Amino acid sequence: MKVKLICATTTDGYIARHSTEITTWTKDLPLFKQQTMNKTVIMGSNTYNTLESELRGRNVVVVTRKDNPKTIIQDIAKKESECFIAGGGRTNSRFAAYITDVYLTPHPILFGKGIRLFYDKTIKAKTKLVKAIPVPKTDGLFQYHFIVIK
Ligand SMILES: NC(=O)c1ccc[n+]([C@@H]2O[C@H](COP(=O)([O-])OP(=O)(O)OC[C@H]3O[C@@H](n4cnc5c(N)ncnc54)[C@H](OP(=O)(O)O)[C@@H]3O)[C@@H](O)[C@H]2O)c1
């Protein structure tokens, strides 16, 4: 089962200025849409509340603190061979142990403070860069695909 973390970051490693920020600074939404279409996308309740429109064509699983990440991953694995984790920082942390791949798009902006990619618990492992994917219609942005070597 592939569990793919997908996220846009700032150059200093933040994913949002605060928990309720509506993300307007990212340039990789069309690529995110293409990669996640017809897939299951797991996100935290804060992230879900910031969405301005539904993620059409995706099976969105919104998690709260009551949900058990292991059970969620096991249930998805019964039917699918991959799923995406799409934030925010708390949710990325809660699912950290299951992440097999990381898709990161660093953006040319710095926040100085805010929501980090992982709130607390993170992956302690090496990663290997698999591919740098050009983000269409941007001025040289790339999405970096890493695999986690456990
Ligand atoms: N740049 C990007 O690509 C990107 C991607 C995704 C998200 N984001 C941004 O990330 C931000 C949200 O991140 P986030 O980390 O605040 O939220 P989040 O991970 O989206 O959601 C918070 C999660 O943590 C739980 N939680 C809250 N307080 C908790 C506590 N004290 N103990 C245990 N669990 C707790 C929540 O459960 P309850 O529902 O029970 O409170 C929920 O499951 C938004 O601004 C969003 O736009 C950016």
The ligand as an ORCA input file, in Angstrom:
! r2SCAN-3c Opt
* xyz 0 1
  N       0.395     23.958      1.653
  C      -0.333     22.865      1.482
  O      -0.170     22.125      0.495
  C      -1.348     22.493      2.517
  C      -1.905     21.212      2.490
  C      -2.849     20.872      3.461
  C      -3.207     21.790      4.429
  N      -2.647     23.020      4.436
  C      -3.014     23.997      5.475
  O      -2.767     23.466      6.764
  C      -3.599     24.138      7.692
  C      -4.248     23.143      8.626
  O      -3.278     22.370      9.289
  P      -3.511     21.875     10.790
  O      -2.308     21.131     11.208
  O      -3.926     23.039     11.618
  O      -4.810     20.973     10.700
  P      -5.279     19.567     10.051
  O      -4.220     18.544     10.163
  O      -5.891     19.845      8.731
  O      -6.492     19.232     11.024
  C      -6.280     19.159     12.425
  C      -6.355     17.726     12.874
  O      -5.775     17.592     14.157
  C      -6.777     17.253     15.111
  N      -6.493     18.000     16.325
  C      -6.690     19.322     16.568
  N      -6.287     19.636     17.800
  C      -5.814     18.491     18.340
  C      -5.264     18.161     19.594
  N      -5.097     19.072     20.542
  N      -4.894     16.905     19.821
  C      -5.057     15.953     18.883
  N      -5.578     16.191     17.659
  C      -5.947     17.454     17.405
  C      -8.087     17.615     14.452
  O      -9.135     16.863     15.012
  P     -10.511     17.547     15.490
  O     -11.340     17.710     14.261
  O     -11.078     16.536     16.435
  O     -10.165     18.882     16.144
  C      -7.777     17.248     13.001
  O      -7.809     15.865     12.793
  C      -4.628     24.918      6.877
  O      -4.299     26.284      6.832
  C      -4.492     24.321      5.488
  O      -4.836     25.230      4.465
  C      -1.723     23.399      3.498
*
